[in-house]
């Protein structure tokens, strides 16, 4: 049988309309054209959009942190430096929504935050968020090993302070963003900070850097800062103040050491202090830089200044004899002394710290204007210009507003206020033969000329009178320093609480050494001593003695006396006086 052809069988012949075939051909052509146009768009005009999406998924801009400048002491010892650390960053657009609970728990534990807080941060709309700054490298490595998508690490720095609490009030500290918050870190922020840079990198799905694309901006590291502070002197001053505060059960204390030759600040110590490396329990009381920020009525430390005005004017001399008496009535409340005196020379008024004698010198020989001009000329009532944050001006009221009672009280240190730093600076006129020394907290070893305030003759006379304060019969035998002649003035002032004086005291001692050629000025303040005596000669003078002895040895200053320290804690004044050794007055050349 012959096969039948498909085209010859009528029942099998399929006839399609021509328009259907053309329609199918047109649709195929149209789809092809759409694909062609789409491909052209992606490769051409729309390329930037898709490239940007690809970059956002694989490339990021990371900060290149600038290393903060070091802070050095006068001898080049590092007292503030930067250590490498890590910051933990969440890229929320790549962190999985269904992140495993165990990984969340481990990450929260390493970051030392709660799981709820961590999840809240991961759900924020911000593309990039810091989970924690300044993480130790060891902890950062553990976070890296968790391999959580979208959790990345960035390099940064954290500040480290080798000297701890002894130097805390000088250097201050920085916050988590490495910006200065206190002390020299704040004062010199612009120079220390530098400027961060930036780089573009390629990251994988876990946020790990796999390739550097480009350096967008190079970081500029901060400049180093060298201070005038001597870390050894600072440490011994801090320990001396701390021991005194604890021994006398005081609330606080401070000390400042000045180099009278260069005007450099060698030490600036405060207690209580804090550890700038661990500030979790930091309080406002610990932060206060009392030497510069606390003002007080300086009490008897003002007496040498008042007497110096009269000496310079020529109306008195060191051996001028004055009737003192038991009381001196100026206004409704009489002025009294701790002990009654019949008569005293001007030198003895300083040695015995006579309120009556000082008030009489002021009222009988000086005008209010002369006193005001002198006090302001030595820096009282003006904020010290040493570039340190928080330094206060104190108060010296205009002389036109002084009543007679004001003038009498201001003469021996009441009705006027200043900081311990201002008192120390004022005393430089006695150390530098009448010149007020310009002070600096930055390293500056050259001799600096000062501003002439009083004559060299008056300054030398005042030095001799202040030396008698530390000799038998004076109020500060305990200020003596073995091997060195010293001089100064005690101060014991009631604390003004509100508008009245409370039964609380501040004990001071300000002085200079060695007397034959003064190299340093030291001022000490102990606030609210309650462990027995509250007098400056008992509480602050021994601190002065310790600081002077160690500082002069550190500076390699030759001894100018063969006297041994007579002010032993376990001897009463009578025993000390009987054991006194006559001071060797050998004068060493400057």
HUJO-V879754 format. One record per residue. N is the residue number from 1. SS is DSSP state (H for helix, E for strand, L for the rest). PSI is psi as a letter, one per 40 degrees, with the letter a starting at -180 (none if undefined). OMEGA is omega in radians with two decimals (999 if undefined). Layout:
((N & SS & PSI & OMEGA) (N & SS & PSI & OMEGA))
This chain:
((1 & L & h & -3.08) (2 & L & h & 3.09) (3 & L & i & -3.11) (4 & L & h & 3.13) (5 & L & i & -3.10) (6 & H & d & -3.07) (7 & H & e & -3.10) (8 & H & e & -3.14) (9 & L & h & -3.06) (10 & H & d & -3.08) (11 & H & d & -3.09) (12 & H & e & -3.13) (13 & L & h & -3.12) (14 & L & h & -3.13) (15 & L & h & 3.13) (16 & L & i & 3.09) (17 & L & i & -3.12) (18 & H & d & -3.08) (19 & H & d & 3.14) (20 & H & d & 3.14) (21 & H & d & 3.11) (22 & H & d & 3.09) (23 & H & d & 3.14) (24 & H & d & 3.12) (25 & H & d & -3.14) (26 & H & d & -3.14) (27 & H & d & 3.09) (28 & H & d & 3.13) (29 & H & d & -3.12) (30 & H & d & 3.11) (31 & H & d & 3.11) (32 & H & d & 3.14) (33 & H & d & 3.09) (34 & H & d & 3.12) (35 & H & d & 3.13) (36 & H & d & 3.12) (37 & H & d & 3.14) (38 & H & d & 3.12) (39 & H & d & 3.10) (40 & H & d & -3.14) (41 & H & d & -3.12) (42 & H & d & -3.11) (43 & H & e & -3.07) (44 & L & b & -3.04) (45 & L & d & -3.09) (46 & L & e & -3.06) (47 & H & d & -3.08) (48 & H & d & -3.12) (49 & H & d & -3.10) (50 & H & d & 3.07) (51 & H & d & 3.13) (52 & H & d & 3.11) (53 & H & d & 3.10) (54 & H & d & 3.12) (55 & H & d & 3.14) (56 & H & d & -3.13) (57 & H & d & -3.03) (58 & H & e & -3.10) (59 & E & i & 3.09) (60 & E & i & 3.03) (61 & E & h & -3.13) (62 & E & i & 3.12) (63 & E & h & 2.98) (64 & E & h & -3.04) (65 & L & i & 3.04) (66 & L & h & 3.11) (67 & L & h & 3.13) (68 & L & i & -3.14) (69 & L & i & 3.09) (70 & L & i & 2.98) (71 & E & h & -3.07) (72 & E & i & 3.01) (73 & L & a & -3.04) (74 & L & d & -3.12) (75 & L & e & 3.12) (76 & L & e & 3.12) (77 & L & h & -3.10) (78 & E & h & 3.09) (79 & E & e & 3.00) (80 & E & h & -3.12) (81 & E & i & -3.12) (82 & E & h & 3.08) (83 & E & i & 3.12) (84 & E & i & 3.09) (85 & E & i & -3.14) (86 & E & i & 2.96) (87 & E & i & -3.14) (88 & E & h & -3.05) (89 & E & h & 3.04) (90 & E & h & 3.01) (91 & E & g & -2.94) (92 & L & d & 3.12) (93 & L & e & 3.14) (94 & L & e & 3.08) (95 & L & h & -3.12) (96 & L & i & 3.08) (97 & L & d & -3.10) (98 & L & f & -3.13) (99 & L & h & -3.07) (100 & L & i & -3.08) (101 & H & d & -3.11) (102 & H & d & 3.12) (103 & H & d & 3.06) (104 & H & d & -3.13) (105 & H & d & -3.13) (106 & H & d & 3.13) (107 & H & d & 3.12) (108 & H & d & 3.13) (109 & H & d & 3.13) (110 & H & d & 3.13) (111 & H & e & -3.13) (112 & L & f & 3.03) (113 & L & i & -3.13) (114 & L & i & 3.12) (115 & H & d & -3.13) (116 & H & d & 3.11) (117 & H & d & 3.13) (118 & H & d & 3.14) (119 & H & d & 3.12) (120 & H & d & 3.13) (121 & H & d & -3.11) (122 & H & e & -3.14) (123 & L & e & 3.12) (124 & L & i & -3.07) (125 & L & e & 3.14) (126 & L & h & -3.11) (127 & L & d & -3.07) (128 & E & h & -3.13) (129 & E & h & 3.07) (130 & E & h & 3.06) (131 & E & d & 3.07) (132 & E & i & 3.13) (133 & E & i & 3.03) (134 & E & f & 3.11) (135 & E & h & 3.11) (136 & L & i & -3.12) (137 & H & d & -3.14) (138 & H & d & 3.11) (139 & H & d & 3.14) (140 & H & d & 3.12) (141 & H & d & 3.10) (142 & H & d & 3.09) (143 & H & d & 3.12) (144 & H & d & -3.11) (145 & H & e & 3.08) (146 & L & d & 3.11) (147 & L & f & 3.10) (148 & L & h & 3.12) (149 & L & h & 3.09) (150 & L & e & 3.09) (151 & E & h & -3.09) (152 & E & i & 3.13) (153 & E & i & 3.10) (154 & E & i & 3.13) (155 & E & i & 3.01) (156 & E & a & -3.11) (157 & E & i & 2.98) (158 & E & i & -3.03) (159 & E & i & 3.09) (160 & E & h & -3.07) (161 & L & g & -3.06) (162 & L & d & -3.06) (163 & L & e & 3.06) (164 & H & b & -3.00) (165 & H & d & -3.13) (166 & H & d & -3.07) (167 & L & e & -2.97) (168 & H & d & -3.06) (169 & H & e & 3.09) (170 & H & d & -3.05) (171 & H & d & -3.07) (172 & L & a & 3.13) (173 & L & i & 3.09) (174 & E & i & 3.09) (175 & L & a & -3.08) (176 & L & e & 3.08) (177 & L & e & 3.09) (178 & L & f & 3.08) (179 & L & h & -3.08) (180 & E & h & -3.13) (181 & L & d & -3.12) (182 & L & i & 3.01) (183 & H & a & -3.10) (184 & H & d & 3.06) (185 & H & d & 3.11) (186 & H & d & -3.06) (187 & H & d & -3.10) (188 & L & f & -3.11) (189 & H & d & -3.05) (190 & H & d & -3.11) (191 & H & d & -3.07) (192 & H & d & -2.93) (193 & H & d & -3.02) (194 & L & a & -3.12) (195 & E & h & -3.13) (196 & L & i & 3.06) (197 & E & a & -3.14) (198 & E & i & 3.07) (199 & E & i & 3.07) (200 & E & h & -3.08) (201 & E & i & 3.00) (202 & E & h & -3.13) (203 & E & i & 3.06) (204 & L & a & -3.06) (205 & L & e & 3.11) (206 & L & e & 3.13) (207 & L & e & -3.13) (208 & L & h & 3.13) (209 & E & h & 3.13) (210 & E & e & -3.13) (211 & E & h & 3.00) (212 & E & h & 3.14) (213 & E & d & -3.08) (214 & E & i & 2.98) (215 & E & h & -3.10) (216 & E & d & 3.12) (217 & E & h & 3.12) (218 & L & i & 3.10) (219 & L & i & 3.06) (220 & E & h & -3.10) (221 & L & i & -3.14) (222 & L & i & 3.14) (223 & L & i & 3.05) (224 & L & i & 3.14) (225 & E & h & 3.11) (226 & E & h & -3.10) (227 & E & i & 3.06) (228 & L & e & -3.10) (229 & L & h & 3.01) (230 & L & h & -3.04) (231 & H & d & 3.11) (232 & H & d & 3.14) (233 & H & d & 3.10) (234 & H & d & -3.11) (235 & H & d & -3.11) (236 & H & d & 3.10) (237 & H & d & 3.13) (238 & H & d & -3.13) (239 & H & d & 3.14) (240 & H & d & 3.11) (241 & H & d & -3.13) (242 & H & d & -3.14) (243 & H & d & 3.14) (244 & H & d & 3.12) (245 & H & d & -3.14) (246 & H & d & -3.13) (247 & H & d & -3.07) (248 & L & e & 3.11) (249 & L & f & -3.14) (250 & L & i & -3.14) (251 & L & d & -3.09) (252 & E & i & 3.10) (253 & E & i & 3.12) (254 & E & i & 3.10) (255 & E & i & 3.07) (256 & E & h & 3.14) (257 & E & h & -3.12) (258 & E & i & 3.01) (259 & E & h & -3.05) (260 & L & e & -3.12) (261 & L & d & -3.05) (262 & L & e & -3.07) (263 & L & e & -3.12) (264 & E & i & 3.04) (265 & E & h & -3.08) (266 & E & d & 3.13) (267 & E & i & 3.12) (268 & E & g & -2.95) (269 & E & i & 3.11) (270 & E & i & 3.00) (271 & E & h & 0.19) (272 & L & i & 3.14) (273 & L & a & -3.13) (274 & L & i & 3.09) (275 & L & h & -3.09) (276 & L & e & 3.09) (277 & L & e & -3.13) (278 & L & g & -3.01) (279 & L & f & -3.08) (280 & L & d & -3.08) (281 & L & f & -3.09) (282 & L & h & 3.11) (283 & L & i & 3.13) (284 & H & d & 3.13) (285 & H & d & 3.14) (286 & H & d & -3.08) (287 & H & d & -3.00) (288 & L & h & 3.05) (289 & L & g & -2.93) (290 & H & d & -3.13) (291 & H & d & -3.07) (292 & H & d & -2.99) (293 & H & d & -3.12) (294 & L & h & 3.05) (295 & L & i & -3.11) (296 & E & i & 3.01) (297 & L & h & -2.97) (298 & L & e & 3.09) (299 & H & a & -2.99) (300 & H & e & 3.06) (301 & H & e & 3.08) (302 & H & e & -3.03) (303 & H & d & 3.10) (304 & H & d & 3.12) (305 & H & d & 3.13) (306 & H & d & -3.14) (307 & H & d & -3.14) (308 & H & d & 3.12) (309 & H & d & -3.11) (310 & H & d & 3.08) (311 & H & d & -3.13) (312 & H & d & 3.13) (313 & H & e & 3.11) (314 & L & e & -3.10) (315 & L & e & 3.07) (316 & L & i & 3.04) (317 & L & i & -3.12) (318 & L & d & -3.10) (319 & L & e & 3.08) (320 & L & h & -3.11) (321 & E & h & -3.11) (322 & E & i & 3.02) (323 & E & h & -3.07) (324 & E & c & -3.12) (325 & E & i & -3.08) (326 & E & d & -3.10) (327 & E & i & 3.05) (328 & E & h & -3.01) (329 & E & h & 3.00) (330 & L & h & -3.04) (331 & L & a & -3.03) (332 & L & d & -3.07) (333 & L & h & -3.09) (334 & E & i & 3.04) (335 & E & h & -3.10) (336 & E & i & 3.04) (337 & E & i & 3.09) (338 & E & d & 3.08) (339 & E & i & 3.11) (340 & E & h & 3.11) (341 & E & i & 3.09) (342 & E & d & 3.10) (343 & E & i & 3.14) (344 & E & i & 2.95) (345 & E & i & 3.10) (346 & H & d & 3.11) (347 & H & d & 3.13) (348 & H & d & 3.08) (349 & H & d & 3.07) (350 & H & d & -3.10) (351 & H & d & -3.11) (352 & H & e & -3.12) (353 & L & f & -3.10) (354 & L & h & 3.06) (355 & H & d & -3.09) (356 & H & d & -3.13) (357 & H & d & -3.14) (358 & H & d & 3.13) (359 & H & d & 3.13) (360 & H & d & 3.10) (361 & H & d & -3.12) (362 & H & d & -3.03) (363 & H & d & -3.07) (364 & H & e & -2.99) (365 & H & e & -3.01) (366 & L & i & 3.03) (367 & L & i & 3.11) (368 & H & d & -3.13) (369 & H & d & 3.12) (370 & H & d & 3.13) (371 & H & d & -3.11) (372 & H & d & 3.13) (373 & H & d & -3.11) (374 & H & d & -3.11) (375 & H & d & -3.14) (376 & H & d & -3.14) (377 & H & d & 3.10) (378 & L & e & 3.00) (379 & L & e & 3.11) (380 & L & i & -3.11) (381 & L & e & -3.13) (382 & L & h & 3.13) (383 & L & h & 3.12) (384 & L & h & -3.12) (385 & L & g & 3.13) (386 & L & e & 3.12) (387 & L & f & -3.14) (388 & L & h & -3.07) (389 & L & h & 3.03) (390 & L & e & 3.12) (391 & L & h & -3.02) (392 & L & i & -3.10) (393 & L & d & -3.00) (394 & L & a & -3.05) (395 & E & h & 2.93) (396 & L & h & -3.05) (397 & L & i & 3.10) (398 & L & h & -3.05) (399 & H & d & -3.13) (400 & H & e & -3.14) (401 & H & e & -3.11) (402 & L & h & 2.92) (403 & L & i & 3.09) (404 & H & d & 3.11) (405 & H & d & 3.12) (406 & H & d & -3.11) (407 & H & d & -3.13) (408 & H & d & -3.10) (409 & H & d & 3.12) (410 & H & d & -3.14) (411 & H & d & 3.11) (412 & L & f & 2.86) (413 & L & e & 3.07) (414 & L & i & -3.11) (415 & L & e & 3.11) (416 & L & i & -3.14) (417 & E & i & 3.11) (418 & E & i & 3.11) (419 & L & i & 3.09) (420 & H & d & 3.11) (421 & H & d & -3.14) (422 & H & d & 3.09) (423 & H & d & -3.14) (424 & H & d & -3.13) (425 & H & d & 3.13) (426 & H & d & -3.12) (427 & L & e & 3.11) (428 & H & e & 3.11) (429 & H & d & 3.11) (430 & H & d & -3.12) (431 & H & d & -3.04) (432 & L & f & 3.05) (433 & L & f & 3.02) (434 & L & e & -3.13) (435 & E & h & 3.00) (436 & E & h & -3.00) (437 & L & h & 3.02) (438 & L & h & -3.03) (439 & L & i & 3.11) (440 & E & i & 3.07) (441 & L & e & 3.07) (442 & E & i & -3.10) (443 & L & h & -3.11) (444 & L & g & -2.95) (445 & L & e & -3.10) (446 & L & i & 3.05) (447 & L & h & -3.11) (448 & L & h & 3.06) (449 & L & i & -3.12) (450 & L & a & 3.10) (451 & E & h & -3.09) (452 & E & h & -3.12) (453 & L & d & 3.12) (454 & L & i & -3.13) (455 & L & i & 3.08) (456 & H & d & 3.13) (457 & H & d & 3.13) (458 & H & d & -3.13) (459 & H & d & 3.14) (460 & H & d & 3.09) (461 & H & d & 3.13) (462 & H & d & 3.09) (463 & H & d & 3.13) (464 & H & d & 3.12) (465 & H & d & -3.14) (466 & H & d & 3.05) (467 & H & d & 3.14) (468 & H & d & 3.10) (469 & H & d & -3.09) (470 & L & e & 3.14) (471 & L & i & 3.11) (472 & L & h & -3.08) (473 & L & e & 3.12) (474 & L & i & -3.08) (475 & L & e & -3.06) (476 & L & f & 3.08) (477 & H & d & -3.12) (478 & H & e & 3.09) (479 & H & e & -3.10) (480 & L & i & 3.11) (481 & E & h & -3.07) (482 & L & h & 3.10) (483 & L & e & -3.06) (484 & E & i & 3.00) (485 & L & h & -3.11) (486 & E & i & 3.08) (487 & E & i & 3.14) (488 & E & a & -3.11) (489 & E & h & 3.07) (490 & E & i & 3.03) (491 & E & h & 3.07) (492 & E & h & -3.02) (493 & E & h & 2.97) (494 & E & i & 3.08) (495 & E & h & 3.09) (496 & E & h & 3.12) (497 & E & h & -3.03) (498 & L & b & -3.13) (499 & L & e & -3.12) (500 & E & i & 3.14) (501 & E & h & 3.14) (502 & E & i & 3.11) (503 & E & f & 3.11) (504 & E & i & -3.02) (505 & E & i & 2.89) (506 & E & h & 3.12) (507 & E & h & -3.09) (508 & E & i & 2.83) (509 & E & h & 3.08) (510 & E & h & -3.10) (511 & E & a & -3.07) (512 & E & i & -3.12) (513 & E & i & -0.26) (514 & L & i & -3.04) (515 & H & d & -3.09) (516 & H & d & 3.12) (517 & H & g & -2.98) (518 & L & h & 3.11) (519 & L & d & -3.10) (520 & E & i & 2.94) (521 & E & h & -3.13) (522 & E & h & 3.07) (523 & E & h & -3.07) (524 & E & i & 3.06) (525 & E & h & 3.04) (526 & E & h & -3.01) (527 & E & h & 3.07) (528 & L & f & 3.04) (529 & L & h & -3.11) (530 & L & e & -3.07) (531 & L & f & -3.12) (532 & L & b & -3.14) (533 & L & i & 3.07) (534 & L & e & -3.09) (535 & L & i & -3.14) (536 & H & d & -3.13) (537 & H & d & -3.14) (538 & H & d & -3.00) (539 & H & d & -3.05) (540 & L & d & -3.08) (541 & H & d & 3.10) (542 & H & d & 3.09) (543 & H & d & 3.07) (544 & H & d & -3.12) (545 & H & d & -3.13) (546 & H & d & -3.10) (547 & H & d & -3.12) (548 & H & d & -3.10) (549 & H & d & -3.08) (550 & H & d & -3.12) (551 & H & d & -3.12) (552 & H & d & 3.07) (553 & H & d & 3.11) (554 & H & d & 3.14) (555 & L & e & 3.14) (556 & L & f & 3.06) (557 & L & h & -3.10) (558 & L & i & 3.07) (559 & L & i & 3.10) (560 & L & e & -3.12) (561 & L & i & 3.05) (562 & L & e & -3.11) (563 & L & h & 3.02) (564 & L & i & -3.08) (565 & L & h & -3.09) (566 & L & e & -3.01) (567 & L & g & 3.11) (568 & L & h & -3.04) (569 & L & d & -3.03) (570 & L & e & 3.10) (571 & L & i & 3.07) (572 & L & i & -3.07) (573 & H & d & -3.13) (574 & H & d & 3.13) (575 & H & d & 3.13) (576 & H & d & -3.09) (577 & H & d & -3.13) (578 & H & d & -3.13) (579 & L & e & -3.04) (580 & L & i & 3.06) (581 & L & h & -3.08) (582 & L & h & -3.08) (583 & L & h & 3.04) (584 & L & h & -3.04) (585 & L & f & 3.09) (586 & L & h & -3.10) (587 & L & h & 3.07) (588 & L & i & 3.12) (589 & L & i & 3.13) (590 & L & none & 999))
